[in-house]
């Protein structure tokens, strides 16, 4: 093969690789559009096409896994998290996502271990702290959940990634600790981030009720009914 032919072949290989790299990214972004609209089946189709072009596309595996969870296809979700961890055994987000999957399946001990691993690998993974806090809440260990929710918020503020449900969870924890005034404060923080969050209005209403403020409680309960309840944990 002449130098010119070898050069031509190299150009074709590089150009072809770049085309595939661009195409898998385009397919992934199309999947995210459907994902954000909660249309998970077409989202899965696009993520799968992206993965077909790039077998090491961690973001696509992760987004597809979360889509599978929302479609209640838990085995497929678990397989995708395993694939991510084969690519990168130190991926904190994958452990957090798999923890969320196990939590949805009521495999609480396994969920706890995965949240711990996520935090061990990335001490700034605020989602993992939030999710472990939810686990502690389900165990009625409110002091531990309080610590984790406060940590999630502190990290979230530093990294500009604080979520409204961090505050919802914190509000609920203060309520369970019978600190009703502080529960209202944290519910207000959640509503400030997302005014359409049913959980915050319900928690604030319950706290108002405990404090004897029936009018405020009734208003919050009525407002809460306008919105759908959301899950207060995440795999991101």
N, C-alpha and C positions, 0 to 999 in steps of 0.2 A: 504493500500500500504506500503510495507517495505521501509526502508531507502535506500536500494540498488536500488529498483525500482524507488523511487522518484529521486535519484541521476541520474540514467540512463535517466529518462524522462527530467530532467533539462539539461543534456548534449545534448540530441537530440534537445531540444528547442533552446539552445544557438548556437549549431552547425548549425542548420537550419537557424536561423536568420543571422548568419555571412555569410552563403552561399548566401542568398538573397541579403545582403548588398554588397557583392562582385560582384554578378551578375548584380545588377542595375548599379553599377559603370562601369562595362565592357560594358554594353549596351549603357550607356551614352557616353562613350569614342568612341564607334563605330559610334554613331550618330554625334559626333563632327568631325570625319574624313570626313564624307559626307558633313557636314555643311561647313567645311573649303574649300571643293571643290565646294561649292555652289550647291550641289545636295540636295535640300531641302526636296523633298518628301521622299527619303529613310532616311534622317536625322530625319524627323518627326516620321517615323515608329520606329526607335530605341529609340528615346526619349519617345515615348508612351509606349513602352515595359518596359523601365526603371521606368516610373511613375507607371505602373501597379504593379510593385514589391515594390515601395516605394512612397506612396501617398503624402509624404512631401518633395519630392526631388525638392527643389527650382531651382537648376541649370538646371535640365531637363525641368522644366516648362518654365524657362526663354529662354533657347535655342530653345525650341519648339515654343514659342511665336514669337521669331525673325524669325524663319523659316517660320511660318505662314504669317508674314508680307511680307516676300520676295516672298511668293506664292500668295500674295494679298488676303489671307483668314483673313480679318481683324477681323471678329467677333470671330473666334477661338483664335486669338492672344489676344484679349481683355479678353476673358474668362480665358486664362492662367495667365495673369497679375493679374486678380481678385483672382485667386486661390492662387497665391504667397502671395498676401496681406492678404488673410484670414489666411495663415500659419504664416505670419510675417507682421504685419501692419506697421512696421518701416523699411521696406526694401527699401532703397533709389534707388537701381538699378531698382526695379520694377516700381517705379514712373517715373524714367527716361525713361525706355523702353516704358511704356504706353504713356508718352509724345511724344515719337518718333512716335508711332502708330497714335496718334491723329494728329500729324503734317502731316503725310503721307495722312491722310484723310481730310486735310485742316480744321481740327477742332482746329484752332489756339489758341483760348482762353483757351480751355481745355488743350492743349499741354503746354501752358505757366504755368498754375496752377500746372501741374504735374512736370515740370522742377523746379519750385520754391520749391515744396514739397521735391523733391529729394535733392536739395541743403540745405534746412532747416534741413533735417535728417542727411546729411553727407556733411559737408563743404569742404571735400576733393574730392568730386565726380566731377572730371575734365570733364567727358563726359557730365554731366548735365549742367555745365557752358558753354561748347561748344555748346550744343544743344539750350540752351536759347539764346546764342549769335546769332545762326542762326535765331531763332524766331525774335529777334530784327532787324536783317538784312532785313527780309521779311517785317517788319514794317517801313523800312527806318530810323530806329533809330540807326544810326551808332555809335554814342558816347557810347550808352549802349552796343552795340555788341562788340565794341572795348574793353571795360572794361571786358566783359565776356571772350572774346578770350584770352586776356592777362592773366586773372586769370586762365583759363584752362591750358595754357602753363606753368605758374608759378607752379601750383600744379603738373602738369604732370612731370615737371623736378624733383621735390622733390620726387615723388613717382615712378619715372622711367616708366611713362605711357603716355608720351607725344606722340601724333599721328601727322602724316604728315598733316592731314586735319585740325588740329588746326591752323597750319601755313597758309594753303591755305585760310582758312576763314579770318584769320588776314590780309593776303595779299589783299584779295578782299575788306575788310573793308577800308584799307588804300587807295586803289584805289578809292573807292566811296567817300572818304574824300579828294580826289585829292592830296594825299601825295604819288606821284608815285615812288619816289626813295625808300621810305620805303616799298612800296608794292613789289618792286623788291627784297629787302633784305629778306622779309618774304617768298616770293616764293622760293628764293634760299634755305632757311631753310627747306622748305617742300621737295624740290628736294633732299636735302642732306639725308633726312630720306627715301624717296622713289623716285627713279629717274624715275619711270614709271607712275607718276601721271599727267594725262592730264590737270587737273584743274590748277596746278601750272604753267605749261608752258603757258597755255592760259592767265592766269592773268599777268604773267611776260611779255608776248608778248604785251598785251594791254598797260601795263605800259611803256614799251620801246617805243611803238608807240606814246603815249602821250608826251613822252620826245623827240620825233623826231628821235629816233634810229631805222630807218626802217629795216636795215639789221638784227639787233638782233631780232626785232619783227617778221620778216618773218621766221627766223630760228626757233623761239619758236612756231609759229603757225604750221609750218610743222612738228615739233617734236610732238606737241600735238596730231596731227591726227593719230599718230602711236598707241595711247593708248585709252582705253575706259574711258568714264567719270564715276566717282564714286560719291556716295552720300557723302556729307560732314557733316553728322550727324550720331550718333550711339546710339544703345540701350543697349550697354554693360555697 
